[in-house]
Amino acid sequence: DDGFEIIEGASKARERVEVGLSEKIENIFIDARYGFIDGALKRTFIKRGEKKKRKLEVDDILTHKIWGYPIFIFIMWLIFEATFVLGQFPMDWIEWGVAQVGDFINGVMADGPLKSLLINGVVDGVGGVIVFLPNILILFFSISLLEDTGYMARAAFLMDKLMQKMGLQGKSFIPMIMGFGCNVPAIMATRTLENRKHRLLTMLINPFMSCSARLPVYILVIGAVFPSNQGSILFGLYAFGIILAIGFSMLFKRILIKTDNIPFVMELPPYRIPTLKASVMHMWFRSVQYLKKMGGVILIASIIIWALGHYPENIEFSKDYDALIENVTIDYEDLAKNETDKSLRNEIIAVKDNTIDSILRIKMGEHQERSYIGQIGKAIEPVMRPLGFDWKMSVSVLTGVAAKEVVISTMGVLYQGEEGADETSTNLMNNLNKQVYTSGPMIGEKVFTPLSALSFMVFILIYFPCVAVIAAIKNESGETKWAIFTIVYTTALAWLMAFAVYQIGNILI
C-alpha cells in the first residue's frame, strides 16, 4: 500500500513540474544532467593547444569574473527601484480602501472602546501592514523570474569565489538569497550543505539578509523621510546587510567556526522563458502566507497594542485641553464673524481648525505617554535615545521581536490612532513626518530626521531576527546555545551600528 501511495505521489509531483515548466519530465532531467556537466567543465576544464574562435555566449558575460558582478548589482538595484515605482499605484488603492473601511465604521458606530478598537486597533494596525502587499509581491515576482530564467544559478556560480573567502560554499548563496523572502525557510535550506560547519556559519549570517517582513518598514520610513532616490536607499540597505554577512562570516571563520574550502560544482540549467502561470503561482503562495499573518499574529498584536495604548482611559492631563479647544473655537469664530472679506474669513477658519488639530494631537500624545504602552516605552527610551529613537520607535522595535510586520502595525496604532491624524492615502507616512518631541530638551523638533530614520532602519535590519528564526536556528543546529548567541550578537550589533550612524552623523552633519 505504501508503495502505491509513493508512486501515486511521484506521478502527481511529476505532473505539477511538467505543468509549471511547460516541459516533459524526461527533458527536464536531461537538461539538468547537461547543466551539471557544463558547470563542472567551466570549473575544472582548461583547454590547451589551438584556440578556436567561437560565438560570444550570454554566459560569457553574465558569469564573467569582472563584468558579472556589476551586472548582478544592477539587476538587483532595478528590482528594488521597481518595488517602489510599480508598487505605488496598487499601494495607493489599498490605502484608499483601508481608509474607506475606517470611515464606514466611524459613521455607523457610536463612540466607545469597541469603535476605537476597530478603527485605531484593527484597521490602523492590520491595514498599515496589508498596504505593503503589492511591494512584496513585486519583489517575489522579480526573484521568481530570475530563478525561472536560470539566472539565479549563474549568480550562485558567480559568487562561489566570494563564498570561499567567507568560509562558505557556493551552495550557501542559495539559502542567503532565499533569506530575502523569509529567513526561516532559508535556514531550513541549509540542510542541502553537506558540511556541518558550513551549515552553522550560513545560519548565523542569514539573519542579515533582509526578509520580506522588514521590507514594509523600509518602504514606510523611506517614503516618509526620503522622497527622492527611494530605490537606491532601499538597495543600499539590502547591500549593507550583505556586507555585514560577508564581514561576520569571515570573522566567525577565524575565531568561532573554522571551516575548510570545498570545491564547488553545480549545474547550470539552460535559459528558459518564464511561464506566467509559474510566476503567478509563486506570488500567490507568498501572498497567502503574508495574508495568513494578517489574521494571526498581526491582528492579535494590534489588539494588544491598542489595549495597552487605550488604557487607562481616565488620566489626569497637565492642562485642561477641552477648555483650550473651547476658547480657541470662540475666539476664532468671533474673528470670522467680524471679518467681511470672505477669503480672510476662510483663512481664519482654517487657522482655527489647524490649531484645534494641534491641541488634539498634544492631548492624545499625552494620553499615549501615560498609557500602559507609553509607560513601557518611557522605561526603555533611555537605552534607545542615543540611537535617535523616541518612546514610540522604541516600543515598535520591542514588539518587532515577535515578527517584523508587527513593527508596522505598532506604528499604525501609535501614529494613526491620534485624533487629528491624517486619513488620506498616504496617512501613516504623513503622520511620521509630523511627529515632534512634546517634552524634553528637543521639544518641538522632528522625531523622524534623515539620521534618526536611517538609524532606525539599520537597527531593524540587524537586531533580533524574530522568534520563528531563532526557533529555526535552534532546531537546525541542534543546540540552544547558537540560538541564544544569535539573539545576543545581532541585538548588540544593531545597537552599536545604529548608535554609530546617529552619533557620528550628528557630528559630521
C-alpha positions in Angstrom: 0.0 0.0 0.0 2.8 2.4 0.9 4.5 1.7 -2.4 1.4 2.5 -4.4 1.0 5.8 -2.4 4.6 6.8 -3.1 4.2 6.0 -6.9 0.9 8.0 -7.0 2.5 10.9 -5.1 5.5 10.8 -7.5 3.2 10.9 -10.5 1.3 13.9 -9.2 4.6 15.7 -8.4 5.8 15.0 -12.0 2.6 16.4 -13.4 3.0 19.6 -11.4 6.6 20.0 -12.5 5.7 19.5 -16.1 2.8 21.9 -16.0 4.8 24.6 -14.1 7.8 24.4 -16.5 5.8 23.5 -19.7 8.3 20.7 -20.4 8.3 16.9 -20.3 10.0 15.5 -17.2 12.5 13.5 -19.3 13.7 16.7 -21.0 14.0 18.4 -17.6 16.3 15.6 -16.3 18.3 15.7 -19.5 18.8 19.5 -19.2 19.8 19.1 -15.5 22.4 16.5 -16.4 23.9 18.5 -19.1 23.7 21.6 -16.9 25.7 19.8 -14.3 28.3 18.7 -16.9 28.5 22.3 -18.2 29.1 23.7 -14.7 31.7 21.1 -13.9 33.6 21.8 -17.2 33.5 25.6 -16.5 35.1 25.0 -13.1 37.6 22.2 -13.9 38.4 22.0 -17.7 41.3 24.1 -19.1 41.5 24.0 -22.9 45.1 23.8 -24.2 46.5 24.0 -27.7 45.0 25.8 -30.6 42.4 28.4 -29.7 39.4 28.3 -32.0 37.1 31.3 -32.5 33.6 30.8 -31.2 30.5 32.9 -30.8 30.2 35.0 -27.8 27.6 33.4 -25.5 25.3 35.0 -22.8 27.1 33.1 -20.0 30.4 34.6 -21.1 29.0 38.0 -20.0 26.7 37.0 -17.1 29.3 34.8 -15.4 32.3 36.9 -16.3 34.8 37.3 -13.4 34.7 41.1 -13.8 31.5 42.1 -15.6 29.3 39.5 -13.9 29.3 41.4 -10.6 28.2 44.9 -11.8 25.5 43.2 -13.9 24.2 41.3 -10.9 24.3 44.5 -8.8 22.4 46.5 -11.5 19.7 43.8 -11.8 19.1 43.8 -8.0 19.0 47.6 -8.0 16.5 47.6 -10.8 14.3 45.2 -8.8 14.3 47.5 -5.7 13.6 50.5 -7.9 10.6 48.7 -9.4 9.4 47.8 -6.0 8.8 51.4 -5.3 7.7 52.7 -8.7 5.4 49.9 -9.7 4.1 49.3 -6.2 3.0 52.9 -5.6 -0.2 52.6 -7.6 -1.7 49.5 -6.0 -0.4 50.7 -2.7 -2.5 53.9 -3.0 -5.6 51.9 -4.0 -5.3 49.6 -0.9 -4.7 52.6 1.4 -7.8 54.2 0.0 -9.8 51.0 0.6 -8.5 50.8 4.2 -9.4 54.5 4.8 -12.9 53.8 3.4 -13.4 50.9 5.9 -12.3 53.2 8.7 -14.7 56.0 7.6 -17.5 53.5 7.3 -17.0 52.2 10.9 -16.7 55.8 12.1 -20.0 56.7 10.5 -22.1 53.7 11.7 -20.8 53.1 15.2 -21.2 55.2 18.4 -18.2 56.4 20.2 -16.7 53.9 22.7 -14.0 51.4 23.3 -15.3 49.0 20.6 -15.3 51.6 17.9 -11.8 52.7 19.0 -10.6 49.1 18.9 -11.9 48.5 15.4 -10.6 51.8 13.9 -7.4 52.5 15.9 -6.6 48.9 16.6 -7.7 46.6 13.8 -8.0 48.9 10.8 -4.9 51.0 11.5 -2.8 48.1 12.7 -3.7 45.4 10.2 -4.4 47.9 7.4 -1.0 49.5 7.9 0.7 46.2 7.1 -1.6 44.9 4.3 -1.0 48.1 2.3 2.6 46.9 1.5 1.4 43.6 0.0 2.0 44.9 -3.7 5.6 45.8 -2.9 6.3 42.4 -1.5 4.6 40.7 -4.5 6.7 42.7 -6.9 9.9 41.6 -5.1 8.9 37.9 -5.1 7.7 38.1 -8.7 11.1 39.6 -9.8 13.1 36.9 -7.9 10.8 34.2 -9.4 11.7 35.5 -12.9 15.4 35.3 -12.1 15.0 31.7 -10.8 12.9 30.6 -13.7 15.1 32.0 -16.4 18.1 30.2 -14.9 20.0 33.4 -13.9 19.9 32.7 -10.2 22.0 29.6 -10.7 24.5 31.7 -12.6 24.6 34.2 -9.8 25.4 31.4 -7.3 28.1 30.2 -9.7 29.5 33.7 -9.9 29.6 34.1 -6.1 31.4 30.9 -5.5 34.9 32.5 -5.1 33.5 35.2 -2.8 31.8 32.5 -0.7 35.0 30.5 -0.5 36.7 33.6 1.0 33.9 33.8 3.5 34.5 30.2 4.6 31.3 29.0 2.8 30.4 27.0 -0.2 28.8 28.4 -3.4 25.7 26.4 -2.3 25.4 28.8 0.7 24.4 31.6 -1.8 21.0 29.9 -2.4 19.9 30.0 1.3 21.2 33.6 1.5 19.1 34.7 -1.5 16.1 32.8 0.0 16.6 35.0 3.1 15.3 37.9 1.1 11.9 36.1 1.1 12.0 34.7 4.7 14.8 33.7 6.9 13.0 30.6 8.3 12.9 28.5 5.1 16.3 29.9 4.2 17.8 28.5 7.4 16.0 25.2 6.8 17.5 25.1 3.3 21.0 24.9 4.8 20.3 21.2 5.1 21.5 20.9 1.5 25.0 21.8 2.7 27.0 18.6 3.4 29.4 20.1 5.9 28.0 20.9 9.4 30.4 23.9 9.9 29.2 25.4 6.7 25.6 24.9 7.7 26.1 26.5 11.0 28.0 29.5 9.6 25.4 30.1 6.9 22.7 30.0 9.7 24.4 32.6 11.8 24.8 35.2 9.0 21.4 34.5 7.3 19.5 37.0 9.5 21.5 39.8 7.8 19.5 39.1 4.7 16.6 41.5 4.8 13.4 39.3 4.8 10.1 40.4 3.3 8.8 41.3 6.7 11.4 44.1 7.0 10.6 45.5 3.6 7.3 47.3 4.7 9.3 49.0 7.4 11.9 50.2 5.0 9.3 51.4 2.5 7.3 53.3 5.1 10.3 55.1 6.6 12.0 55.8 3.2 8.7 57.1 1.8 8.2 59.4 4.7 11.7 60.8 5.1 13.5 60.3 1.8 11.1 61.3 -1.0 13.9 61.1 -3.7 16.2 58.2 -4.5 14.0 55.7 -2.7 15.0 52.7 -4.8 18.7 53.5 -4.2 18.3 53.8 -0.5 16.4 50.5 -0.3 19.1 48.9 -2.4 21.7 50.3 -0.1 20.1 48.8 3.0 20.0 45.3 1.4 23.6 45.8 0.2 24.6 46.8 3.7 23.1 43.6 5.1 25.1 41.6 2.5 28.3 43.4 3.5 27.6 42.6 7.2 27.0 39.0 6.3 30.4 38.8 4.4 32.3 40.6 7.2 30.9 38.5 10.1 31.2 35.3 8.1 35.0 36.0 7.7 35.2 36.9 11.4 33.4 33.8 12.6 35.5 31.7 10.2 38.6 32.9 12.0 37.6 32.9 15.7 34.4 30.8 16.1 33.8 28.2 13.4 36.9 27.3 11.4 35.9 25.9 8.0 37.7 24.3 5.1 37.3 25.3 1.5 35.4 22.7 -0.5 35.4 22.8 -4.3 32.0 23.7 -5.7 30.5 22.2 -8.8 26.9 23.0 -9.7 24.6 22.6 -12.7 23.9 25.5 -14.9 20.4 24.9 -16.2 19.5 26.1 -19.7 17.9 29.5 -20.1 14.2 29.4 -20.2 11.4 31.9 -20.9 9.5 32.1 -17.6 5.9 31.0 -17.7 3.3 33.4 -16.4 1.5 30.6 -14.6 4.6 29.5 -12.6 5.3 33.2 -11.6 1.7 33.9 -10.6 1.6 30.6 -8.5 4.8 31.7 -6.7 3.3 35.1 -6.0 0.0 33.6 -4.8 1.8 31.2 -2.4 3.7 34.2 -0.9 0.6 36.4 -0.7 -1.3 33.7 1.1 1.5 33.3 3.6 1.5 37.1 4.1 -2.3 37.3 4.5 -2.4 34.5 7.0 -0.1 36.6 9.2 -2.7 39.4 8.9 -5.4 37.3 10.6 -3.0 35.7 13.1 0.0 37.3 14.9 -0.5 40.8 13.5 -4.2 41.0 14.4 -3.6 39.8 17.9 -0.6 42.1 18.3 -2.6 45.1 17.0 -5.4 44.4 19.6 -2.9 44.1 22.4 -1.0 47.2 21.4 -4.3 49.1 21.1 -5.4 48.0 24.6 -2.0 49.0 26.1 -2.3 52.4 24.4 -6.0 52.9 25.2 -5.9 52.1 28.9 -6.1 53.6 31.5 -8.9 55.7 29.9 -9.1 58.3 32.6 -5.8 60.1 33.3 -5.0 63.5 34.8 -3.8 65.8 32.0 -1.3 68.5 32.6 -3.7 71.0 31.0 -7.5 71.4 30.5 -7.4 70.7 26.8 -11.2 70.8 26.4 -11.3 74.3 27.8 -8.4 75.3 25.4 -10.3 74.0 22.4 -13.5 75.8 23.5 -11.6 79.1 23.9 -9.9 78.7 20.6 -13.3 78.0 18.9 -15.0 81.0 20.5 -12.1 83.4 19.7 -11.7 82.4 16.1 -15.4 82.2 15.4 -15.8 85.8 16.8 -13.0 86.9 14.5 -14.6 85.2 11.5 -18.0 86.8 12.2 -16.4 90.3 12.3 -14.4 89.8 9.1 -16.2 91.0 5.9 -13.6 89.7 3.4 -14.6 86.1 2.5 -11.1 84.9 1.8 -9.7 86.2 5.1 -12.7 84.6 6.9 -11.9 81.3 5.3 -8.2 81.7 6.4 -9.3 82.4 10.0 -11.5 79.2 10.0 -8.5 77.2 8.5 -6.2 78.5 11.3 -8.9 77.6 13.9 -9.1 74.0 12.6 -5.3 73.6 12.5 -5.0 75.0 16.0 -7.6 72.6 17.3 -5.9 69.7 15.5 -2.6 70.6 17.1 -4.2 70.7 20.6 -5.9 67.3 20.0 -2.5 65.9 18.9 -0.9 67.1 22.1 -3.7 65.8 24.2 -3.6 62.4 22.5 0.1 62.3 22.7 0.0 63.0 26.5 -2.6 60.3 26.9 -0.4 57.8 25.0 2.6 58.7 27.1 0.7 58.0 30.3 -1.0 54.8 28.9 0.5 51.4 29.7 2.3 51.2 26.4 3.7 54.7 27.0 5.0 53.7 30.4 6.8 50.7 28.8 8.2 53.0 26.1 9.3 55.6 28.6 11.1 52.8 30.6 13.2 51.6 27.6 13.6 55.0 26.0 16.8 55.9 27.9 18.5 52.9 26.3 17.3 53.7 22.8 17.5 57.6 23.0 21.2 57.6 22.0 20.1 56.0 18.7 17.7 58.9 17.9 14.6 56.9 18.9 11.6 58.3 20.8 9.5 56.1 23.0 7.1 55.1 20.2 10.0 53.9 18.0 11.4 52.1 21.0 8.1 50.2 21.6 7.9 49.4 17.9 11.2 47.6 17.8 10.3 45.8 21.0 7.1 44.4 19.5 9.0 43.5 16.4 10.7 40.7 18.3 7.6 38.6 17.6 7.5 39.4 13.8 8.9 42.3 11.9 5.5 43.1 10.4 4.3 43.9 13.9 6.6 47.0 13.8 4.4 48.4 11.2 1.1 47.5 13.0 2.5 49.1 16.2 3.4 52.3 14.3 0.0 52.2 12.7 -1.7 52.1 16.1 0.5 54.7 17.8 0.8 57.2 14.9 -2.6 56.9 13.3 -4.5 56.4 16.5 -4.1 60.1 17.2 -7.1 62.5 16.9 -6.4 64.8 14.0 -4.2 62.3 12.3 -4.4 62.2 8.5 -6.8 59.7 7.0 -5.6 60.2 3.4 -3.9 57.6 1.1 -0.5 58.5 2.5 -1.7 58.9 6.1 0.9 56.9 8.0 3.8 58.4 6.1 2.4 61.9 6.6 1.9 61.3 10.3 5.5 60.1 10.7 6.6 63.4 9.1 4.5 65.4 11.5 5.9 63.8 14.7 7.7 66.2 17.0 9.0 65.8 20.5 6.4 67.1 23.0 8.8 67.1 26.0 12.5 67.1 26.9 15.4 69.2 25.5 14.3 68.5 21.9 10.7 69.7 22.3 9.2 70.9 19.0 11.9 69.2 16.9 11.1 66.5 14.4 11.3 62.9 15.5 12.0 61.4 12.1 15.0 63.2 10.7 17.2 61.6 7.9 19.7 60.5 10.6 17.2 59.0 13.1 15.3 57.3 10.2 18.5 55.8 8.9 19.5 54.7 12.4 16.0 53.1 12.9 16.2 51.2 9.6 19.7 49.9 10.4 18.5 48.7 13.7 15.5 46.9 12.1 17.9 45.3 9.6 20.3 43.8 12.2 18.6 43.2 15.5 16.8 40.1 16.9 15.5 38.5 13.6 12.2 37.1 15.0 11.0 34.3 17.3 10.5 31.9 14.4 14.0 32.4 13.0 15.5 31.8 16.5 13.5 28.6 16.8 14.7 27.5 13.3 18.3 28.1 14.3 17.8 26.0 17.5 16.2 23.2 15.6 18.6 23.1 12.6 21.8 23.4 14.7 20.5 21.1 17.4 21.9 23.3 20.1 20.2 26.1 22.1 23.5 28.0 22.6 23.6 29.0 18.9 20.1 30.4 19.1 21.0 32.4 22.2 24.2 33.6 20.6 22.3 34.9 17.6 19.9 36.9 19.9 22.8 38.4 21.8 25.2 39.2 18.9 22.6 40.6 16.5 20.9 42.8 19.1 24.2 44.2 20.5 25.5 44.8 17.0 22.2 46.6 16.0 22.6 49.0 18.9 26.2 49.7 18.2 25.7 50.2 14.4 22.6 52.4 14.9 24.5 54.4 17.6 27.4 54.9 15.2 25.0 56.1 12.4 23.2 58.6 14.6 26.0 60.0 16.7 28.7 60.1 14.0 26.2 61.5 11.6 25.3 64.3 14.0 29.0 65.1 14.4 29.6 65.3 10.7 26.4 67.0 9.7 
